[in-house]
Amino acid sequence: MPGILAIDIGGSGLKASVLKDDGTMMVERVRVDTPSPCPPGVMVAALATLVEPLPAFDRISVGFPGVVREGKVLTAPNLGTDDWHGFDLAGALAAQWDGKPVKIVNDADMQGLAVAAGKGVELVITLGTGVGTAFFRDGILLPHLELAHHPVHKSKTYDEFLGDEARDAVGNKRWNKRLQRVIPILQTVFNFDHLYIGGGNSEHVRIALPEEVSLISNDEGIHGGAKLWTGRLAKGTSRSGGSRAGRAVMSDASAADTPV
């Protein structure tokens, strides 16, 4: 049976696989480096090539590193170009793959959909080129927050304090100390019941983590694509870069109502 094409777009890598409805990968994921810079046309072409060897699919889920509303990109800070603002990514991908329905969320949101246990307040942060965040209440994805661009230490934003460039500049030891400083801040701000830490740089985490904090696989950014079609999404969150619920969640790009 055709599955769900799940695409995880990152500032450094493009990853994809085809999933069963329960989120299980039907084949091993494929990956290529993200072109740099990466304007929309280059991205769509790179994704088309990436997906060629994968099996049949009838729906598409995309995690995107920025804010997306109604399938259109508002921000893409780690893709190296301003050409993304206003780009109809859902429409472009639907056109690329014969009108198949497309759903797009922020990439941290999609990773969070794979791991949220559905109990209480859960926060997900992804450590990669930048710092992504996703926020859940009783398993429901809440409006997306671009916490990455909020100052966390002096004039440095989360991206500048914990992003990949910061890790390269200060080394893993100091970077881990920075993460150790940030976790209590997140606890104070969000009062989370559980914090999940994912993203490509989670493999460099060496600090002792509290019981309510755990590391997750970067592959969850693909597994979460199934939940875009089966999970619970907060009503009206598309207005803040999140995902719609109910009738709107099931709409497709051709209807210009793809959730974000």
C-alpha positions in Angstrom: 0.0 0.0 0.0 1.2 3.5 -0.7 2.6 5.2 2.4 3.3 8.7 3.7 6.3 10.5 2.3 8.0 12.2 5.3 10.6 14.9 4.6 12.8 16.5 7.2 14.4 19.7 5.9 17.3 20.9 7.9 19.8 23.7 7.5 22.6 21.1 6.9 20.7 18.0 5.6 17.6 16.9 3.7 16.2 13.5 4.9 13.3 11.5 3.7 11.6 8.1 4.0 8.2 6.5 3.4 6.2 5.6 6.5 3.3 3.4 7.4 0.4 5.0 9.2 2.0 4.1 12.6 5.1 6.0 11.8 7.3 2.9 11.0 9.7 3.5 8.1 9.0 1.2 5.1 12.6 1.7 4.0 15.8 3.2 5.4 15.9 7.0 5.2 17.8 8.7 2.4 19.9 11.9 3.0 21.8 14.5 1.1 23.4 17.7 2.3 21.3 20.8 2.0 22.5 23.0 -0.8 24.0 26.4 0.3 22.5 28.8 -0.4 19.2 27.0 -1.0 16.5 29.1 -2.7 13.1 27.5 -3.2 13.7 26.2 -6.7 16.9 24.6 -5.7 15.2 23.0 -2.7 12.3 21.5 -4.7 14.7 20.1 -7.3 16.9 18.6 -4.5 13.9 17.0 -2.8 12.7 15.5 -6.1 16.1 13.8 -6.7 16.3 12.7 -3.0 12.9 11.0 -3.2 13.4 9.2 -6.5 14.5 5.8 -5.0 11.7 5.7 -2.4 8.6 3.5 -2.7 5.1 4.7 -3.6 3.3 7.2 -1.4 0.0 9.0 -1.5 0.4 11.7 1.1 3.3 14.0 2.0 4.5 15.4 5.4 7.2 18.0 5.6 9.1 19.4 8.6 10.6 22.9 7.6 13.2 24.9 9.5 11.1 28.1 9.9 7.6 29.5 10.2 5.0 28.2 7.7 1.4 29.3 7.5 -1.2 27.8 5.1 1.6 26.0 3.4 3.5 29.2 2.7 6.9 30.0 4.2 7.3 33.1 6.3 10.8 32.6 7.6 13.7 30.3 6.7 16.7 31.7 8.7 19.1 28.8 8.1 18.7 28.4 4.3 20.9 31.3 3.3 18.4 33.4 1.3 15.5 35.7 1.7 13.7 34.3 -1.4 11.6 32.0 0.8 9.3 34.7 2.2 5.8 34.0 0.9 6.8 31.0 -1.1 4.0 28.4 -1.5 6.0 25.4 -0.6 3.0 23.1 -0.2 1.8 24.1 -3.6 5.2 23.5 -5.2 5.6 20.1 -3.7 2.0 19.1 -4.6 2.8 20.1 -8.2 6.0 18.2 -8.1 4.3 15.0 -7.0 1.1 14.9 -9.2 -1.2 16.8 -6.8 -0.7 14.6 -3.8 -1.9 16.2 -0.6 0.8 18.0 1.4 1.0 19.0 5.1 3.8 21.2 6.5 4.9 22.0 10.0 8.0 23.4 11.6 10.7 20.7 11.7 10.8 20.7 15.5 7.0 20.4 15.7 7.2 17.3 13.4 9.9 15.7 15.6 7.9 16.5 18.7 4.8 14.8 17.2 6.8 11.5 17.1 7.8 11.6 20.8 5.2 13.5 22.8 3.6 11.0 25.3 0.4 13.0 25.6 0.7 13.6 29.3 0.9 17.1 30.7 3.2 19.9 29.3 5.9 18.6 27.0 8.6 20.6 25.4 10.9 19.6 22.5 14.1 21.4 21.5 16.2 20.4 18.5 19.9 21.2 18.5 21.3 21.6 15.0 22.1 24.5 12.7 19.8 26.4 15.0 17.6 25.7 17.9 14.1 24.5 17.2 11.2 24.2 19.7 7.9 22.5 19.9 5.3 22.7 22.7 2.5 20.2 23.6 -0.3 20.1 26.1 -1.8 16.6 26.8 -0.5 15.5 23.4 -1.9 18.4 21.4 0.6 20.5 19.3 0.3 24.1 20.4 1.1 27.2 18.3 4.7 27.3 17.1 7.1 29.6 19.0 10.4 30.9 17.4 12.2 30.7 20.7 15.5 30.4 18.7 15.5 34.2 18.1 14.8 35.2 21.7 17.8 36.4 23.7 19.0 33.9 26.3 22.4 35.2 27.4 23.4 38.9 27.2 22.6 39.8 23.5 22.9 36.2 22.2 19.8 34.4 21.0 19.3 30.7 21.5 20.5 30.1 17.9 23.7 32.1 18.6 24.2 30.5 22.0 23.6 26.9 21.2 23.5 26.6 17.4 26.1 24.7 15.3 28.3 27.8 14.8 28.4 28.3 18.5 29.4 24.7 19.1 32.2 24.9 16.5 33.4 28.2 18.0 33.6 27.3 21.7 34.0 23.5 21.5 31.8 20.7 22.9 32.8 21.1 26.6 31.7 24.8 26.8 28.7 24.1 24.6 27.5 21.5 27.0 27.9 23.9 29.9 25.7 26.4 27.9 23.1 23.7 27.5 23.3 22.9 31.2 22.6 26.6 31.9 19.6 26.7 29.4 17.7 23.7 30.7 16.7 25.4 34.0 15.7 28.5 32.1 13.4 26.5 29.9 11.9 24.8 33.0 11.2 28.3 34.5 9.6 29.6 31.3 7.6 26.6 30.2 7.1 24.6 33.5 7.3 21.5 31.4 6.6 18.0 32.8 9.1 16.6 30.3 11.7 18.0 28.0 13.0 16.1 24.9 16.3 17.1 23.3 16.8 16.1 19.7 18.4 17.3 16.5 21.7 16.4 15.0 23.8 17.9 17.8 22.1 15.9 20.5 24.7 13.3 19.9 27.2 15.7 21.5 25.3 16.1 24.8 27.5 14.9 27.6 26.0 16.4 30.7 23.9 14.6 33.3 20.3 15.2 32.5 17.5 15.4 35.1 14.9 12.7 35.2 12.4 14.8 33.4 14.8 15.4 30.4 15.7 12.9 27.8 17.5 12.6 24.5 15.7 11.5 21.4 16.8 10.2 18.0 17.1 12.7 15.1 15.2 10.2 13.0 12.1 11.2 15.0 11.9 14.2 12.6 10.8 11.7 10.0 8.7 9.4 12.1 6.5 12.4 13.2 5.3 12.8 9.6 2.7 10.1 10.2 1.2 12.1 13.1 0.4 15.0 10.8 -2.3 12.6 9.4 -3.3 10.8 12.6 -2.3 13.0 15.5 -4.0 15.7 17.5 -3.3 19.4 16.5 -4.6 22.4 18.4 -7.5 24.3 16.8 -6.4 27.6 15.2 -2.7 27.1 15.7 -2.1 27.7 12.0 -2.4 31.4 12.8 0.8 31.2 14.8 2.7 28.8 12.6 1.4 25.6 14.0 -1.2 23.2 12.6 -4.9 23.1 12.3 -7.2 20.5 13.7 -10.5 18.9 12.6 -11.7 19.4 9.1 -8.9 21.7 8.1 -6.2 19.2 9.0 -7.5 16.8 6.3 -7.4 19.4 3.5 -4.7 19.4 0.8 -2.5 21.8 -1.0 -4.8 21.9 -4.0 -7.5 23.4 -1.8 -5.0 26.0 -0.6 -5.7 25.0 3.0 -2.6 22.9 3.9 -1.9 23.1 7.7 1.4 24.5 8.9 
